């Protein structure tokens, strides 16, 4: 691996995991207080599971983004990376909407948009790297589950 590729890989992973952790900071104080007071569906996972799952997903997202970033510069590659950044922004904002604002309905709408953006990112990434696209499949799978969980919490509360 070239030194420049290694720097891109490390940068991609560190940025994704770090920005994900910032979003997670919003949840820390809300889980034992506000979130604990909500009615939740029977399929709600234990709170301790979210941190390791999201850390793994952010790591995979970083590797996926790196695989696209290292491709030759082109309009299509840049559009794929722009989509990735946009979906990441939506991902980042969800925690603030759901946990910060306690707006479960708005968070649900935002998550639907996030899911669509992730799918679009996967489709665009697949044009450049099948592996990059596949690395995002666990992410869209978890967001699909989280969308159902968000919908159930909104309905129950």
C-alpha positions as protocol buffer text, in pm:
chain_id: "A"
residue {
  index: 1
  type: UNK
  ca { x: 0 y: 0 z: 0 }
}
residue {
  index: 2
  type: UNK
  ca { x: 131 y: 342 z: -94 }
}
residue {
  index: 3
  type: UNK
  ca { x: 189 y: 592 z: 184 }
}
residue {
  index: 4
  type: UNK
  ca { x: -74 y: 826 z: 36 }
}
residue {
  index: 5
  type: UNK
  ca { x: -330 y: 543 z: 35 }
}
residue {
  index: 6
  type: UNK
  ca { x: -248 y: 456 z: 395 }
}
residue {
  index: 7
  type: UNK
  ca { x: -301 y: 820 z: 494 }
}
residue {
  index: 8
  type: UNK
  ca { x: -636 y: 825 z: 311 }
}
residue {
  index: 9
  type: UNK
  ca { x: -742 y: 500 z: 482 }
}
residue {
  index: 10
  type: UNK
  ca { x: -650 y: 622 z: 830 }
}
residue {
  index: 11
  type: UNK
  ca { x: -809 y: 964 z: 766 }
}
residue {
  index: 12
  type: UNK
  ca { x: -1133 y: 807 z: 641 }
}
residue {
  index: 13
  type: UNK
  ca { x: -1163 y: 573 z: 938 }
}
residue {
  index: 14
  type: UNK
  ca { x: -1066 y: 833 z: 1200 }
}
residue {
  index: 15
  type: UNK
  ca { x: -1308 y: 1092 z: 1057 }
}
residue {
  index: 16
  type: UNK
  ca { x: -1601 y: 849 z: 1041 }
}
residue {
  index: 17
  type: UNK
  ca { x: -1546 y: 702 z: 1387 }
}
residue {
  index: 18
  type: UNK
  ca { x: -1472 y: 1043 z: 1544 }
}
residue {
  index: 19
  type: UNK
  ca { x: -1772 y: 1220 z: 1392 }
}
residue {
  index: 20
  type: UNK
  ca { x: -1987 y: 923 z: 1489 }
}
residue {
  index: 21
  type: UNK
  ca { x: -1859 y: 953 z: 1846 }
}
residue {
  index: 22
  type: UNK
  ca { x: -1954 y: 1323 z: 1855 }
}
residue {
  index: 23
  type: UNK
  ca { x: -2310 y: 1228 z: 1761 }
}
residue {
  index: 24
  type: UNK
  ca { x: -2296 y: 963 z: 2031 }
}
residue {
  index: 25
  type: UNK
  ca { x: -2209 y: 1222 z: 2295 }
}
residue {
  index: 26
  type: UNK
  ca { x: -2561 y: 1363 z: 2259 }
}
residue {
  index: 27
  type: UNK
  ca { x: -2707 y: 1027 z: 2357 }
}
residue {
  index: 28
  type: UNK
  ca { x: -2496 y: 961 z: 2667 }
}
residue {
  index: 29
  type: UNK
  ca { x: -2692 y: 1185 z: 2903 }
}
residue {
  index: 30
  type: UNK
  ca { x: -3028 y: 1110 z: 2744 }
}
residue {
  index: 31
  type: UNK
  ca { x: -3020 y: 729 z: 2763 }
}
residue {
  index: 32
  type: UNK
  ca { x: -3053 y: 695 z: 3142 }
}
residue {
  index: 33
  type: UNK
  ca { x: -3303 y: 980 z: 3164 }
}
residue {
  index: 34
  type: UNK
  ca { x: -3531 y: 1068 z: 2873 }
}
residue {
  index: 35
  type: UNK
  ca { x: -3477 y: 752 z: 2664 }
}
residue {
  index: 36
  type: UNK
  ca { x: -3526 y: 528 z: 2969 }
}
residue {
  index: 37
  type: UNK
  ca { x: -3865 y: 690 z: 3030 }
}
residue {
  index: 38
  type: UNK
  ca { x: -3997 y: 608 z: 2681 }
}
residue {
  index: 39
  type: UNK
  ca { x: -4224 y: 318 z: 2598 }
}
residue {
  index: 40
  type: UNK
  ca { x: -4024 y: 86 z: 2372 }
}
residue {
  index: 41
  type: UNK
  ca { x: -4120 y: -214 z: 2161 }
}
residue {
  index: 42
  type: UNK
  ca { x: -4033 y: -569 z: 2262 }
}
residue {
  index: 43
  type: UNK
  ca { x: -3757 y: -582 z: 1998 }
}
residue {
  index: 44
  type: UNK
  ca { x: -3567 y: -289 z: 2151 }
}
residue {
  index: 45
  type: UNK
  ca { x: -3208 y: -409 z: 2197 }
}
residue {
  index: 46
  type: UNK
  ca { x: -3017 y: -350 z: 2520 }
}
residue {
  index: 47
  type: UNK
  ca { x: -2860 y: -5 z: 2544 }
}
residue {
  index: 48
  type: UNK
  ca { x: -2504 y: -143 z: 2564 }
}
residue {
  index: 49
  type: UNK
  ca { x: -2536 y: -287 z: 2211 }
}
residue {
  index: 50
  type: UNK
  ca { x: -2564 y: 46 z: 2029 }
}
residue {
  index: 51
  type: UNK
  ca { x: -2209 y: 169 z: 2098 }
}
residue {
  index: 52
  type: UNK
  ca { x: -2023 y: -137 z: 1963 }
}
residue {
  index: 53
  type: UNK
  ca { x: -2257 y: -168 z: 1664 }
}
residue {
  index: 54
  type: UNK
  ca { x: -2221 y: 197 z: 1563 }
}
residue {
  index: 55
  type: UNK
  ca { x: -1844 y: 192 z: 1615 }
}
residue {
  index: 56
  type: UNK
  ca { x: -1818 y: -109 z: 1384 }
}
residue {
  index: 57
  type: UNK
  ca { x: -2045 y: 54 z: 1127 }
}
residue {
  index: 58
  type: UNK
  ca { x: -1848 y: 380 z: 1133 }
}
residue {
  index: 59
  type: UNK
  ca { x: -1527 y: 182 z: 1085 }
}
residue {
  index: 60
  type: UNK
  ca { x: -1678 y: 0 z: 784 }
}
residue {
  index: 61
  type: UNK
  ca { x: -1805 y: 332 z: 646 }
}
residue {
  index: 62
  type: UNK
  ca { x: -1454 y: 473 z: 673 }
}
residue {
  index: 63
  type: UNK
  ca { x: -1303 y: 181 z: 482 }
}
residue {
  index: 64
  type: UNK
  ca { x: -1579 y: 207 z: 222 }
}
residue {
  index: 65
  type: UNK
  ca { x: -1523 y: 580 z: 173 }
}
residue {
  index: 66
  type: UNK
  ca { x: -1149 y: 520 z: 143 }
}
residue {
  index: 67
  type: UNK
  ca { x: -1203 y: 266 z: -135 }
}
residue {
  index: 68
  type: UNK
  ca { x: -1386 y: 533 z: -334 }
}
residue {
  index: 69
  type: UNK
  ca { x: -1154 y: 819 z: -238 }
}
residue {
  index: 70
  type: UNK
  ca { x: -852 y: 629 z: -371 }
}
residue {
  index: 71
  type: UNK
  ca { x: -1016 y: 585 z: -713 }
}
residue {
  index: 72
  type: UNK
  ca { x: -898 y: 811 z: -996 }
}
residue {
  index: 73
  type: UNK
  ca { x: -1053 y: 1156 z: -975 }
}
residue {
  index: 74
  type: UNK
  ca { x: -1365 y: 1181 z: -1189 }
}
residue {
  index: 75
  type: UNK
  ca { x: -1701 y: 1354 z: -1179 }
}
residue {
  index: 76
  type: UNK
  ca { x: -1873 y: 1023 z: -1093 }
}
residue {
  index: 77
  type: UNK
  ca { x: -1628 y: 948 z: -811 }
}
residue {
  index: 78
  type: UNK
  ca { x: -1671 y: 1296 z: -668 }
}
residue {
  index: 79
  type: UNK
  ca { x: -2051 y: 1264 z: -685 }
}
residue {
  index: 80
  type: UNK
  ca { x: -2029 y: 931 z: -499 }
}
residue {
  index: 81
  type: UNK
  ca { x: -1818 y: 1093 z: -227 }
}
residue {
  index: 82
  type: UNK
  ca { x: -2057 y: 1390 z: -208 }
}
residue {
  index: 83
  type: UNK
  ca { x: -2346 y: 1148 z: -156 }
}
residue {
  index: 84
  type: UNK
  ca { x: -2146 y: 974 z: 116 }
}
residue {
  index: 85
  type: UNK
  ca { x: -2086 y: 1306 z: 292 }
}
residue {
  index: 86
  type: UNK
  ca { x: -2453 y: 1402 z: 261 }
}
residue {
  index: 87
  type: UNK
  ca { x: -2577 y: 1073 z: 406 }
}
residue {
  index: 88
  type: UNK
  ca { x: -2318 y: 1104 z: 683 }
}
residue {
  index: 89
  type: UNK
  ca { x: -2450 y: 1452 z: 763 }
}
residue {
  index: 90
  type: UNK
  ca { x: -2802 y: 1307 z: 792 }
}
residue {
  index: 91
  type: UNK
  ca { x: -2666 y: 1028 z: 1011 }
}
residue {
  index: 92
  type: UNK
  ca { x: -2492 y: 1285 z: 1231 }
}
residue {
  index: 93
  type: UNK
  ca { x: -2804 y: 1501 z: 1265 }
}
residue {
  index: 94
  type: UNK
  ca { x: -3035 y: 1215 z: 1362 }
}
residue {
  index: 95
  type: UNK
  ca { x: -2890 y: 1188 z: 1714 }
}
residue {
  index: 96
  type: UNK
  ca { x: -2944 y: 1559 z: 1771 }
}
residue {
  index: 97
  type: UNK
  ca { x: -3303 y: 1541 z: 1646 }
}
residue {
  index: 98
  type: UNK
  ca { x: -3399 y: 1224 z: 1834 }
}
residue {
  index: 99
  type: UNK
  ca { x: -3199 y: 1256 z: 2156 }
}
residue {
  index: 100
  type: UNK
  ca { x: -3125 y: 1629 z: 2167 }
}
residue {
  index: 101
  type: UNK
  ca { x: -3465 y: 1763 z: 2063 }
}
residue {
  index: 102
  type: UNK
  ca { x: -3668 y: 1458 z: 2172 }
}
residue {
  index: 103
  type: UNK
  ca { x: -3844 y: 1488 z: 1835 }
}
residue {
  index: 104
  type: UNK
  ca { x: -3912 y: 1122 z: 1758 }
}
residue {
  index: 105
  type: UNK
  ca { x: -4145 y: 1200 z: 1467 }
}
residue {
  index: 106
  type: UNK
  ca { x: -3902 y: 1437 z: 1298 }
}
residue {
  index: 107
  type: UNK
  ca { x: -3621 y: 1190 z: 1362 }
}
residue {
  index: 108
  type: UNK
  ca { x: -3827 y: 922 z: 1185 }
}
residue {
  index: 109
  type: UNK
  ca { x: -3876 y: 1144 z: 879 }
}
residue {
  index: 110
  type: UNK
  ca { x: -3507 y: 1232 z: 882 }
}
residue {
  index: 111
  type: UNK
  ca { x: -3415 y: 863 z: 906 }
}
residue {
  index: 112
  type: UNK
  ca { x: -3628 y: 778 z: 603 }
}
residue {
  index: 113
  type: UNK
  ca { x: -3430 y: 1038 z: 408 }
}
residue {
  index: 114
  type: UNK
  ca { x: -3108 y: 892 z: 553 }
}
residue {
  index: 115
  type: UNK
  ca { x: -3205 y: 542 z: 439 }
}
residue {
  index: 116
  type: UNK
  ca { x: -3269 y: 668 z: 85 }
}
residue {
  index: 117
  type: UNK
  ca { x: -2934 y: 851 z: 83 }
}
residue {
  index: 118
  type: UNK
  ca { x: -2751 y: 538 z: 204 }
}
residue {
  index: 119
  type: UNK
  ca { x: -2911 y: 334 z: -74 }
}
residue {
  index: 120
  type: UNK
  ca { x: -2812 y: 596 z: -331 }
}
residue {
  index: 121
  type: UNK
  ca { x: -2457 y: 595 z: -189 }
}
residue {
  index: 122
  type: UNK
  ca { x: -2437 y: 216 z: -216 }
}
residue {
  index: 123
  type: UNK
  ca { x: -2553 y: 227 z: -578 }
}
residue {
  index: 124
  type: UNK
  ca { x: -2302 y: 498 z: -667 }
}
residue {
  index: 125
  type: UNK
  ca { x: -2019 y: 327 z: -478 }
}
residue {
  index: 126
  type: UNK
  ca { x: -2091 y: 1 z: -661 }
}
residue {
  index: 127
  type: UNK
  ca { x: -1999 y: 170 z: -990 }
}
residue {
  index: 128
  type: UNK
  ca { x: -1645 y: 220 z: -855 }
}
residue {
  index: 129
  type: UNK
  ca { x: -1592 y: -63 z: -607 }
}
residue {
  index: 130
  type: UNK
  ca { x: -1818 y: -357 z: -532 }
}
residue {
  index: 131
  type: UNK
  ca { x: -1639 y: -403 z: -199 }
}
residue {
  index: 132
  type: UNK
  ca { x: -1704 y: -41 z: -101 }
}
residue {
  index: 133
  type: UNK
  ca { x: -2074 y: -93 z: -174 }
}
residue {
  index: 134
  type: UNK
  ca { x: -2091 y: -421 z: 18 }
}
residue {
  index: 135
  type: UNK
  ca { x: -1920 y: -265 z: 320 }
}
residue {
  index: 136
  type: UNK
  ca { x: -2223 y: -35 z: 350 }
}
residue {
  index: 137
  type: UNK
  ca { x: -2476 y: -321 z: 354 }
}
residue {
  index: 138
  type: UNK
  ca { x: -2446 y: -378 z: 733 }
}
residue {
  index: 139
  type: UNK
  ca { x: -2499 y: -4 z: 775 }
}
residue {
  index: 140
  type: UNK
  ca { x: -2820 y: 12 z: 572 }
}
residue {
  index: 141
  type: UNK
  ca { x: -2935 y: -307 z: 744 }
}
residue {
  index: 142
  type: UNK
  ca { x: -2886 y: -154 z: 1089 }
}
residue {
  index: 143
  type: UNK
  ca { x: -3047 y: 173 z: 980 }
}
residue {
  index: 144
  type: UNK
  ca { x: -3344 y: -30 z: 851 }
}
residue {
  index: 145
  type: UNK
  ca { x: -3377 y: -185 z: 1196 }
}
residue {
  index: 146
  type: UNK
  ca { x: -3326 y: 154 z: 1364 }
}
residue {
  index: 147
  type: UNK
  ca { x: -3594 y: 302 z: 1139 }
}
residue {
  index: 148
  type: UNK
  ca { x: -3841 y: 38 z: 1257 }
}
residue {
  index: 149
  type: UNK
  ca { x: -3736 y: 99 z: 1617 }
}
residue {
  index: 150
  type: UNK
  ca { x: -3772 y: 476 z: 1577 }
}
residue {
  index: 151
  type: UNK
  ca { x: -4118 y: 427 z: 1421 }
}
residue {
  index: 152
  type: UNK
  ca { x: -4228 y: 201 z: 1705 }
}
residue {
  index: 153
  type: UNK
  ca { x: -4102 y: 442 z: 1970 }
}
residue {
  index: 154
  type: UNK
  ca { x: -4279 y: 731 z: 1798 }
}
residue {
  index: 155
  type: UNK
  ca { x: -4604 y: 530 z: 1778 }
}
residue {
  index: 156
  type: UNK
  ca { x: -4582 y: 412 z: 2140 }
}
residue {
  index: 157
  type: UNK
  ca { x: -4513 y: 757 z: 2277 }
}
